[in-house]
């Protein structure tokens, strides 16, 4: 009897989902601790190195809307398997040793991750409708732990071997996940037809103030997270930490991102008004960045607080999409708007902060910019967190084939 047949499909599916979660953040955020090592190898400026974080985000923006179309064409399970194969090929290309391979592989890796980010939540909703909260929490912890481990080991591996092996070792994650995913290819379930009929009334969500508050709250959170996640190792080195210490602290920040969901998901569900929660989470992020500037000796505390706070606002941003929409069509339209703005802002952040660092010669000014973004998040949260909905009798234009990317 095959080992695959000794366990029920649900057990293999849960295991496959959790292993898949390990591939969705670590393989590209772990590049952050290596940026300072890669710059002299290829003669990159700070902003050019920042592209290694920006390119996957651009891939997210471009690919995510098309992932549901791929799932409808070949099936959800097969589409996810294809995503894992894309990741495998991308990691090999990224570790080939050439500059073009580094950039191209990074971009393609983002495309594979985008498919997974978009379709895995759909799989949870379809196959585990009564356990979504529990599995989402475990899913988030798995992703955070894997990302933290990757950030912690990537610099020591590069120092003992080289940067190619350090990045190439992440091939293990999608390979193992693909192996565990194989039983799902034999149990492909038909995908329900997704409505593509456009509902049009008088106004688009793009003309609604509340929709902009939700979208910009989500967008500024994404911008802050990816900007700091990209340059945190360089910031810590500038503050006097070794590159290995900076990598470990970067890993600690990633580890801290695993836990807000356990606290916030039930808290948000019980709350009718989320303004106080939004302000609290944004304030934690602000406090951590200010502490990093004024008391860098306590960086261990500050990076953990930042990871918790920024992930809290990110979870709220995703929750606001469903909470503020009055209909399914509105939710689809608002999701598309928020993701479009969020990924575009997130993609520009590392480049802009890198260029600002090159211009002023320090990381204090970029950190103050991120603090200002935290203040803006709190202000936007006061609007997006109100217990109101988009007006039902106003215009909504939505193509429900564009599903949420998260």
Secondary structure, DSSP 8 states (H G I E B T S, - for coil): --GGGSS-HHHHHHHHHHHHHTTSSHHHHTTGGGHHHHHHHHT--HHHHHHHHHHHHHHHHHHHHHHHHHHHHH-HHHHHHHHHHHHHHHHHHHTSSSHHHHHHHHHHHHHHHHHHHHHHHHHHHHH-TTSHHHHHHHHHHHHHHHHHHHHHHHHHHHHHS-HHHHHHTTHHHHHHHHHHHHHHHTT--------------S--GGG-HHHHHHHHHHHHHHHHHHHHHHHHHHHHHHTT--HHHHHHHHHHHHHHTTTHHHHHHHHHHH-S--HHHHHHHHHHHHHHHHHHHH-GGGHHHHHHHHHHHHHHHHHHHHHHHHHH-SSHHHHHHHHHHHHHHHHHHHHHHHHHHHHHHHHHSSSHHHHHHHHHHHHHHHHHHHHHTSS----TTS-----TTS----
